[in-house]
Amino acid sequence: MKKLVLLALLATTACATTHAVPGDDSDLHRRLLTLDTHLDTPIHFSRPGWDFGARHDHATDPAQVDLGRMDAGDLDGGFFVIYTASGPLTPEGYAAAKAFALGRSDEIHATLSKFPDRIGLATKASDAARLDKAGKRFGFISIENSYPLGEDLSLLGEFYRRGVRMASPVHFRNNQFADSATDTPKWNGLSPLGRQWVAEMNRLGMVLDASHASDAVLDQMIALSKTPVILSHSGSKAIFDHARNLDDARLRKLAASGGAICANAAYLGKSNPNAERSEISDKLEDAGKLGLTGEQVAALTRRLRAIEATAPSQQADFETYMRLVLHLIQVAGVDHVCFGADWDGGGGVPGLEDIDALPKVTARLRQAGYSAADIEKMWSGNVLRLVRIADERKGR
């Protein structure tokens, strides 16, 4: 665990980029406080026989994150996601989504509680350093897609009481709160209810996440929110022109408002559709529902990896990912870049297949001339600053 935590970063909202001459950085990644803002790993928490505490083999298991690899790749913590797919905008649809999201929340708490000596729940920015000092990993909780709230914003308070400290309004499809980046505009940004959602998020002290939202939604969230906005897992149109990614003008706007963008390991290049890969991925995602045995999961995963070796899901690799990271730094600055690779939710490229590879990112940033202090800002300081600001300004 860490021997150095640069706490001063958490009290800094902006400072000039500094560069340092590379030296002996063999243990730099281990010494930094690191987090990822978008871990979809809870999709595996209820999979029969799967152990979050173990170190699983990428070749035979679909998960990209577990406590074993958090140790090996020195990922100190992150935001574990309550993701709910969008459905009908009806009372019945909302009720089913609410039940699912509350169930996923229960699974996250139950899973973390199984390993009290190895990981703890974090609800404040200061918890990250506290748990790290105690020799533990830390887990924040976030919501991807506020669809399960239905039209009852009081449910945000329930999720806050359950530890949620970040939420996004929308996912792949428009919903009752906002337009999606990947759907035809319905509201031209936030809906009237979505504007109330922003105010309630601010009141509770939760970080607003604009990943998956349309450009108009991002613009309006920045204008309306009393606290800076984050994009927990997004990219740059300059690297790959996709609706999920931001243009440079909006990157600068986000930075000017104090927000941050966390580099995604998806939407980095042209996709390569493959029917068999999609079918296998769907089966693995529903392994629990389908009652697949460990042997069946391993066999499907081996086949999936074989397909990925010859037909990767996107035309991108580790070098593409680092081009994204360096471009974000160039445009937004080191005070406004973070990491959210969408692990277990579609992120990952050759050379960056799971969190074992995270030290490579730190090494490349060091080679590019960035100081340890700047790198730690990007790995944790910038995100924890937003968590702290949201908490300090709650109730206003």
Secondary structure, 3 states (H helix, E strand, C coil): CCCCCCHHHHHCCCCCCCECCCCCCCCHHHHCCCEEEEECHHHHCCCCCCCCCCCCCCCCCCCCCCHHHHHHCCCCEEEEEEECCCCCCCHHHHHHHHHHHHHHHHHHHHHHHCCCCCEEECCCHHHHHHHHHCCCEEEEEEEECCHHHCCCCHHHHHHHHCCEEEECCCCCCCCCCECECCCCCCCCCECHHHHHHHHHHHHHCCEEECCCECHHHHHHHHHHCCCCEEEEEEEECCCCCCCCEECHHHHHHHHHCCCEEEECCCCCCCECCCHHHHHHHHHHHCHHHHCCCHHHHHHHHHHHHHHHHHCCCECCCHHHHHHHHHHHHHHHCHHHEEECCCECCCCCECCECCHHHHHHHHHHHHHCCECHHHHHHHHHHHHHHHHHHHHHCCCC
